[in-house]
Amino acid sequence: MKKLIVSFLVLFISQWAIAQQIGRVLFTKNGQLESIEMELPETVVLKLSKDGQISQWGANRYAGRDEILREKLDPYVGRVEYYRENDNEAFRGKIRSIGTIAITYYASFDNPAFAGKIKSIGSLQFDYYTLQDNEAFKGNIKRIGNADIAWYSTFDLDDLKGKLKSIGNTSITYYSSLDDTFIRGKVKSIGGSSYQYYTSFDRKELRGLLKSGQPVRTVNGIKYLVRF
């Protein structure tokens, strides 16, 4: 009986930990980061901006169908708590918990680059680049859990500046100003898997559209979705 209880607890804890993770990374047609999606229990999705703000959240009606864009999230019907008026000004009124998952934020007395941004989601800790870091990515997310996040800097080509460079060991490259007009700035590769697009040499109605490569790729446990 004790072994059964221990096994159940281990399974519960592992599932709880796994259920707070980066689920998907979504890029716009021009290669800009649209959102980093965090997956929580009960199919809840938090869409985060590059500077650690929640842009949208709710229950994923398409759970298990990752090829579909989560353009609309359904309202979550479980328990949701918010920080109150007597809480720190940097996060008062923001979401405090969704179901069993607590969300904390950096306070107004923390580093100026951090104030009001997500500090933790469940067991995952967040870190950010400071105001003293490169102009192209200061204030952006630097780390989620064990995953380091890097961005292209002001020393890179104009088409690359400020774009997502890597998450953990997964690197992202883009077509630059040296490439065809219709593909400049678009995602070129994710983790070694390449994307090709129709260029100015192709038919007018095809130019800029995806020619080869999967719009949804899973690399190192994270799904990357590129609009085209």
N, C-alpha and C positions, 0 to 999 in steps of 0.2 A: 504493500500500500504506500509506504514511504517513497519507494522508487517511482511509483506512478505519479505521486504529488510533485516530486522533484523534477521529473521529466516534463510535467505539465507547466511548471513554473519556468523552466528553461525555455520551453517552446514559446510561452507567452512573452517572456522578456525579449527573446530574439525577434519575434514578430513585431513587438512594439518598437524595437530599435530600427528594424528594417523599414517600418512604415513611416519613418521620418527621413526622407532622402531626396536628393535631386532626381526628379523623374524625367523631365524633358527640358531641352533648351531649344527655343524657337527663334529663328532668324527671319527678318523681313526679306523682300525681294532684292534689296540693295545690300544685303549682308550685315545690316545692323542687328544688334541683339534686341529682340522684341520682349522676351521674358525668360526667366528661369523658373520652371515650375517645380514646386516642392510637393511631394505626395505624402499625405497624412492618412491615418486610419479612416475607415468608412468612406473611401474613395474621395476624400476631400483634397482639393488642389488649391495651392496658393501660388499665384503668379507674381513673381518679384521683378522689379526693375533692377538695372545694373547697380543702382546705389542703395539697394536694400529696403525698398519700400514695397508694400503690398499694393499692386495695381488692380487686382481682381481675385476673388476667391469664391469657392462654392463646391458643390458636389458634382463630380464628373459623371454625366449621364452616359458617356461613351467608354466607361472603364473597361479595359481589356481590348479596346479597338484603337490602337495607338496611331494608326494611319490617318485618323480623323482629327482635324483641327478642333481644339476645344474653344470654339468661338463663344459658346454660351455655357456657363456653369449654372446648375440648378441651385436654388436656395438650400442651405443645409438645415435640416429639421431637428438636429440634436441641440445640446446645450452650448450656448456661446456666451462668454462673459467679456466685459469691456473694462478698461481702466477708468476710474472715476475722477470727478472734478478735483478731488483733494490729492490726487497722485501727481507725480512730476509733470511739469508743463510739456516736456518733450514727448510724452506718450499718453497723456490723458485723453480718453475717448477712443483709444485704439484697442484692437482686439487683444484680450488677455488670455483667453483659452478657447479652443474649439474641441468639443468632446473632452477627451482626457489629455490633450496636448496643450501645454502651456507655452505662451509666447512672451518673451521679454524684449525690452528695448533699451538702448543706451539713453541715459538721462541727460538733462541740460548741463550738468556739471562735468560730464565726460568730455573726451576729446571733441572739439568743435566739428570735426569731420564725421563724428559718429552719432551725435545727438539726434534722437528720434528714430534712428534706424534699428532694424531687428538685431538683437543681441543673441537670442537663441530661439530655436523652435524645438520643443521637446529637449532631447539630449544633444542636438546639433548646435555648436557654437559658431557665431559669425564674427569675422574680422574685416576691417576696411583699410584702404589706403588713406593716409593722412593728407592734410592740406599742404604738407611739405613735399609730397610725392609729385611725380610728373603731372603736368597740367592736363594731359589727355585722359588720365584715369584717377586723379585724386578724388577721394570720396567714394570710389567704386568698391564693390565687394572684393576682398582680398582672399578670403578663405571661408568655406562652408564645411564644417566638420574637419575631415582630414584632407579635403580637396583644395589645393591651392589654385587660385584663379588669377591669370595674367592677362594684360591688355597691351595692345600696340601703343607706343608712345609718340610724343611729338617729334622724335628723331626718325620715325618711319615715314613712308610716303603718305601724302595727303589722303589717299583713298583708304589707308589703313589706320590712321590715327584714331585712338579711342575704341577700336573694335576689339572684340573678344579674341584673345590670342591662344589661350589654353585653359582647360579645366583638368587638373591633375596631370596625367601623362598624355592626355588627348590634345593635340595641337590643331589649330584651325588656321588655314591660309585663305587668301582672297586674291581675286584678280585685281590688278592695279591700273594706274593711269598709263602704264606701258602697254596695256592690252587693248583689245577692240572696244570701241565706244559703248557697245551694247552689253558688255559683260563686266565693265569696270566696277569694282567694289563688291561684286557677287562672291559668294562662298566658292572657293576653289577646291578645298579638301578638308575633310574632318578625319583626324586619326589615320591619315594615309589613303583614305577612300576619296576618289576625285569626283568632281562635278564638271560637266561640259555643257555649254549653252550655244544656241544658235547665234551667229554673229552677223555683221553687216554684209557678209558675203552670201547669206542665206535669204530665203524669201522674206519679204517685208513682214508678213503676219507671224513669222516664227522668231524674229530677232529678239534676243534676250530671254527666250524661253528655255527651259531645261531640255538638253539634248540627250544626256546620259548621266546615270547616277540615281540612286534611290533617294526620294524626298525625305524618307525617314530611315535613319541608321541608328543602330545600337552599338555604342562603343564604350567599353569598360563599364558596362552596366547603366549608362545614361543614354537616353534616346535623344537624337538631334533631328530636328525637323526644319527643312528649308522651304520657304515659300518660293514659288516660281511663276 
